[in-house]
């Protein structure tokens, strides 16, 4: 999936080092919301994650992909459609952008591209974005991408490892028009 500034594609083995480096770069700010992020995140973890992601795509279980710059191919972050409920044609959408690339509209463009993929290629009807109540940057991305706020779900996600409320947003195909 190619947009104006970003390219979303499945991971390749050559992405291992860039993925691990981006996780390490983002660990201090990102570990609050993604507890697997660590400052010493090893390349072996990236290698395993990228292989799992490829296998999940092959089995239509989840679609975890990398976000890359259209110009130059720099790894910028990750986006995923997961927790797919095929019988309801609904799924979760999550994303993260490395610190040095944040605040540039990358996540918003990636969310819109991935949502378009979900509705057109995967034939899904609904995407949910479940975001910690105080994760204002991710909430802004959801809103800028056209997602609609639905509710505040109690004790739905973790903030520094402790249960916290989550803002639940949804995107349906009509939101992209």
C-alpha positions as CSV (number, residue, x, y, z in Angstrom):
1,X,0.0,0.0,0.0
2,X,1.5,3.2,-1.1
3,X,0.5,6.7,0.0
4,X,1.9,10.1,-0.6
5,X,4.7,9.7,2.0
6,X,4.5,6.1,3.3
7,X,4.6,2.6,2.0
8,X,3.0,-0.2,4.1
9,X,4.2,-3.7,3.4
10,X,4.8,-7.0,5.0
11,X,8.1,-7.4,6.8
12,X,11.1,-8.9,5.0
13,X,14.1,-10.5,6.7
14,X,16.2,-7.4,5.7
15,X,14.0,-5.3,8.0
16,X,15.2,-6.9,11.2
17,X,17.9,-4.4,12.1
18,X,15.9,-1.3,11.3
19,X,12.9,-2.7,13.3
20,X,15.0,-3.4,16.4
21,X,16.7,0.0,16.2
22,X,13.3,1.8,15.9
23,X,12.0,-0.1,19.0
24,X,15.1,0.8,21.0
25,X,14.8,4.5,19.9
26,X,11.2,4.6,20.9
27,X,11.4,2.5,24.1
28,X,11.5,5.3,26.6
29,X,8.3,7.0,25.3
30,X,6.6,3.8,23.9
31,X,7.0,1.4,26.8
32,X,4.2,3.2,28.7
33,X,1.7,1.9,26.1
34,X,3.6,-1.1,24.6
35,X,5.3,-2.9,27.5
36,X,7.4,-5.1,25.2
37,X,9.4,-2.1,24.1
38,X,12.9,-2.0,25.7
39,X,15.9,0.2,25.4
40,X,18.0,-3.0,24.8
41,X,15.5,-4.7,22.5
42,X,17.6,-7.4,20.7
43,X,17.6,-8.1,17.0
44,X,16.7,-11.7,17.7
45,X,13.3,-10.5,19.1
46,X,12.7,-8.5,15.9
47,X,13.7,-11.5,13.8
48,X,11.2,-13.7,15.7
49,X,8.5,-11.0,15.5
50,X,8.9,-10.5,11.8
51,X,8.8,-14.2,11.1
52,X,5.6,-14.6,13.2
53,X,4.1,-11.6,11.4
54,X,4.8,-13.3,8.0
55,X,3.3,-16.5,9.2
56,X,0.1,-14.7,10.5
57,X,-0.4,-13.0,7.2
58,X,-0.1,-16.3,5.4
59,X,-2.8,-17.8,7.6
60,X,-5.1,-14.7,7.5
61,X,-4.8,-14.4,11.3
62,X,-3.3,-10.9,11.6
63,X,-1.7,-8.4,9.3
64,X,1.3,-6.8,11.1
65,X,3.3,-4.7,8.6
66,X,6.0,-2.2,8.5
67,X,5.6,1.5,7.7
68,X,8.3,2.8,5.4
69,X,9.1,6.1,3.8
70,X,8.2,6.2,0.1
71,X,11.4,8.2,-0.5
72,X,14.4,6.1,0.6
73,X,12.6,3.2,2.3
74,X,13.4,4.2,5.9
75,X,11.6,2.1,8.5
76,X,9.2,4.5,10.3
77,X,7.0,2.3,12.5
78,X,4.5,-0.5,12.4
79,X,0.8,-1.0,11.9
80,X,-1.4,-4.0,12.3
81,X,-4.9,-5.4,11.8
82,X,-5.3,-8.1,14.4
83,X,-7.9,-9.7,16.7
84,X,-9.9,-10.4,13.6
85,X,-13.5,-11.7,14.0
86,X,-14.1,-12.9,10.5
87,X,-17.7,-13.9,11.3
88,X,-18.5,-10.2,12.1
89,X,-16.0,-8.8,9.7
90,X,-14.5,-6.7,12.5
91,X,-10.9,-6.3,13.7
92,X,-8.5,-4.2,15.8
93,X,-6.1,-1.6,14.3
94,X,-3.0,-0.6,16.1
95,X,0.1,1.4,15.2
96,X,3.3,3.0,16.5
97,X,5.8,5.4,15.0
98,X,9.4,5.7,16.0
99,X,10.2,8.8,17.9
100,X,12.3,10.5,15.2
101,X,9.4,10.2,12.7
102,X,6.5,11.2,15.0
103,X,4.5,14.4,14.6
104,X,4.8,14.4,10.8
105,X,1.4,12.9,9.8
106,X,2.9,9.4,9.1
107,X,0.6,7.5,11.4
108,X,-2.5,9.3,10.1
109,X,-1.6,8.5,6.5
110,X,-0.8,4.9,7.5
111,X,-4.1,4.4,9.4
112,X,-6.0,5.6,6.4
113,X,-4.1,3.3,4.0
114,X,-4.5,0.3,6.3
115,X,-8.2,1.0,6.8
116,X,-8.7,1.1,3.0
117,X,-6.9,-2.2,2.8
118,X,-9.1,-3.6,5.5
119,X,-12.3,-2.6,3.8
120,X,-11.4,-3.3,0.2
121,X,-8.9,-6.2,0.2
122,X,-10.0,-8.0,3.4
123,X,-13.7,-7.1,3.1
124,X,-13.9,-6.1,6.7
125,X,-16.8,-3.8,7.9
126,X,-15.3,-2.3,11.0
127,X,-12.0,-1.5,12.6
128,X,-11.6,-0.7,16.3
129,X,-8.8,1.4,17.7
130,X,-8.5,0.8,21.5
131,X,-6.2,3.5,22.9
132,X,-5.2,4.3,26.5
133,X,-7.2,7.3,27.7
134,X,-4.1,9.4,28.3
135,X,-2.3,8.4,25.0
136,X,-3.3,11.7,23.5
137,X,-0.9,11.4,20.5
138,X,-2.5,8.1,19.4
139,X,-6.0,9.5,20.0
140,X,-5.2,12.5,17.8
141,X,-4.0,10.2,15.0
142,X,-7.3,8.2,15.2
143,X,-9.4,11.4,15.1
144,X,-7.3,12.9,12.2
145,X,-7.7,9.6,10.3
146,X,-11.5,9.8,10.5
147,X,-12.1,7.4,13.4
148,X,-15.2,8.1,15.5
149,X,-15.0,8.1,19.3
150,X,-17.5,5.6,20.7
151,X,-16.8,5.2,24.4
152,X,-14.4,5.1,27.3
153,X,-14.0,1.4,28.3
154,X,-13.0,0.9,31.9
155,X,-9.8,-1.0,32.8
156,X,-9.4,-2.0,29.1
157,X,-5.6,-1.5,28.5
158,X,-2.5,-1.0,30.5
159,X,-0.6,2.2,31.4
160,X,2.8,1.4,32.8
161,X,1.5,-2.1,33.5
162,X,-1.5,-1.0,35.4
163,X,-5.1,-1.2,34.2
164,X,-6.5,2.0,32.8
165,X,-9.4,3.2,30.8
166,X,-9.3,3.2,27.0
167,X,-10.9,5.4,24.4
168,X,-12.6,3.1,21.9
169,X,-12.7,4.5,18.3
170,X,-14.1,2.9,15.2
171,X,-13.6,3.3,11.5
172,X,-16.0,2.0,8.9
173,X,-15.7,2.4,5.2
174,X,-17.9,5.5,5.0
175,X,-15.5,7.3,7.3
176,X,-12.9,7.3,4.6
177,X,-15.1,9.0,2.0
